[in-house]
Amino acid sequence: MAGEALAIVGLIRNAQGIRGEVVVESLTDAPDAVFASGRRVFVGDARGNVKDREETLTVDSLRPFKGGFMIKFESVRDRNEADLLRGRYLLAPFEELDPLDEDEVYLHDLIGMKVELTSGQSVGEVTAYYELPQGLTLDVKTGKGSVLLPYRPEVVERTDTEARTVVVKAEVGMFD
């Protein structure tokens, strides 16, 4: 377990009620499977780091709640304990997740990817990502500063995880 690789699967937004439930924003396409009763997750930060691998949370129950999910963990007994989890990320071992489809990528894998245009011109590197109401946005460091790039099919041609490259449609004009 010490060398286990972890994927970020959720963000704890806040505590809800007095019984220790938390409101979670799912960062996975399969929340019903990842947060099924009896599944384990770790509490970590936005970079996927976990302070203590021995401390796991086990899902007791899950239900939809205002665009996210209300989750009760077995070891979180009251609102005070739930409040301590606010703003923390939930992580799950990769080997316990379904494999990615060919056109999917883990968010943390985007960091450090090179960004180039469909013409082949290199324009920068992904330094961060933001989940905004408009959708996922990449922060791309270029030679002239930083550009916020919408990670949408209208802008991004493809993401090559093996080559670690995000290819942007040149005709969109994001880097003119």
For each residue, the residues with C-beta under 8 A, 3 or more apart:
1: 4 53
2: 53
3:
4: 1 53 93 94 95
5: 93 94
6: 42 44 48 50 91 92 93 94
7: 28 48 91 92 93 94 97 106 108
8: 11 27 44 46 48 89 90 91 106 107 108
9: 26 27 28 31 34 35 41 90 91 92 97
10: 24 25 26 27 28 31 34 35 41 69 89 90
11: 8 24 25 27 87 88 89 90
12: 22 23 24 43 85 86 87 88 89 90
13: 22 23 24 25 68 86 87
14: 22 23 83 86
15: 20 21 22 23 79 82 83 85 86
16: 21 22 23 65 70 82
17: 20 21 79
18: 78 79
19: 72 77 78 79
20: 15 17 72 73 76 77 78 79 81 82
21: 15 16 17 70 71 72 82
22: 12 13 14 15 16 70 71 72 73 76 82 85 86
23: 12 13 14 15 16 65 66 68 69 70
24: 10 11 12 13 35 68 69 70 71 90
25: 10 11 13 68
26: 9 10 31 34 35 68 69
27: 8 9 10 11 89 107 131
28: 7 9 10 31 34 92 97
29: 104
30: 33 34 97 98
31: 9 10 26 28 34 35 62 69
32: 35 36 62
33: 30 36 39 98
34: 9 10 26 28 30 31 39 41 92 97
35: 9 10 24 26 31 32 39 41 59 62 69 71
36: 32 33 39 59 62
37: 59 60 61 62
38: 58 59
39: 33 34 35 36 58 59 92 96
40: 56 57 58 59 92
41: 9 10 34 35 56 57 59 90 91 92
42: 6 50 53 55 56 57 90 91 92
43: 12 50 51 55 57 85 88 89 90 91
44: 6 8 47 48 49 50 51 88 89 90 91
45: 48 49 88 89
46: 8 89
47: 44 108
48: 6 7 8 44 45 89 91 108
49: 44 45
50: 6 42 43 44 53 91
51: 43 44 55
52: 55
53: 1 2 4 42 50 56
54:
55: 42 43 51 52
56: 40 41 42 53
57: 40 41 42 43 73 74 75 76 90
58: 38 39 40 73 74 75
59: 35 36 37 38 39 40 41 62 71 72 73 74
60: 37 72 73 74
61: 37 71 72
62: 31 32 35 36 37 59 69 70 71 72
63: 69 70
64: 68 69 70
65: 16 23 68 69 70
66: 23
67:
68: 13 23 24 25 26 64 65
69: 10 23 24 26 31 35 62 63 64 65
70: 16 21 22 23 24 62 63 64 65
71: 21 22 24 35 59 61 62
72: 19 20 21 22 59 60 61 62 76
73: 20 22 57 58 59 60 76
74: 57 58 59 60
75: 57 58
76: 20 22 57 72 73 81 82 85
77: 19 20 81
78: 18 19 20 81 82
79: 15 17 18 19 20 82 83
80: 83 84
81: 20 76 77 78 84 85
82: 15 16 20 21 22 76 78 79 85 86
83: 14 15 79 80 86
84: 80 81
85: 12 15 22 43 76 81 82 88
86: 12 13 14 15 22 82 83
87: 11 12 13
88: 11 12 43 44 45 85
89: 8 10 11 12 27 43 44 45 46 48
90: 8 9 10 11 12 24 41 42 43 44 57
91: 6 7 8 9 41 42 43 44 48 50
92: 6 7 9 28 34 39 40 41 42 96 97
93: 4 5 6 7 96 97
94: 4 5 6 7 97
95: 4
96: 39 92 93
97: 7 9 28 30 34 92 93 94
98: 30 33
99:
100: 104 105 106
101: 104
102:
103:
104: 29 100 101
105: 100 109 110 159 161
106: 7 8 100 109 110
107: 8 27 110 129 136
108: 7 8 47 48 111
109: 105 106 113 161
110: 105 106 107 113 126 129 138 151 159 166
111: 108 126 127 128 129
112: 125 126 164
113: 109 110 125 126 159 164 165 166
114: 122 124 125 164 165 166
115: 122 123 124 125 126 138 140 149 165 166 168
116: 120 121 122 123 165 166 167 168
117: 120 121 123 167 168 169 170 175
118: 157 167 168 169 170 171
119: 170
120: 116 117
121: 116 117 170
122: 114 115 116
123: 115 116 117 140 142 168 175
124: 114 115 140 141 142 143 147 175
125: 112 113 114 115 140 141
126: 110 111 112 113 115 129 138 139 140 166
127: 111 139 140 141 146
128: 111 138 139
129: 107 110 111 126 136 137 138 139 151
130: 136 137 139 148
131: 27 135 136 137
132: 135 136 137
133:
134: 137 150
135: 131 132 150 151 152
136: 107 129 130 131 132 150 151 152
137: 129 130 131 132 134 148 149 150 151
138: 110 115 126 128 129 148 149 151 166
139: 126 127 128 129 130 146 147 148 149
140: 115 123 124 125 126 127 146 147 148 149
141: 124 125 127 145 146
142: 123 124 145 146 147 175
143: 124
144:
145: 141 142
146: 127 139 140 141 142
147: 124 139 140 142 174 175
148: 130 137 138 139 140
149: 115 137 138 139 140 155 156 166 168 174
150: 134 135 136 137 154 155
151: 110 129 135 136 137 138 155 156 166
152: 135 136 155 156
153: 156
154: 150 169 172
155: 149 150 151 152 168 169 172 174
156: 149 151 152 153 159 166 167 168 169
157: 118 167 168 169
158: 167
159: 105 110 113 156 165 166 167
160: 163 164 165 166 167
161: 105 109 164
162:
163: 160
164: 112 113 114 160 161
165: 113 114 115 116 159 160
166: 110 113 114 115 116 126 138 149 151 156 159 160
167: 116 117 118 156 157 158 159 160
168: 115 116 117 118 123 149 155 156 157 172 174 175
169: 117 118 154 155 156 157 172
170: 117 118 119 121 173
171: 118
172: 154 155 168 169
173: 170 176
174: 147 149 155 168
175: 117 123 124 142 147 168
176: 173
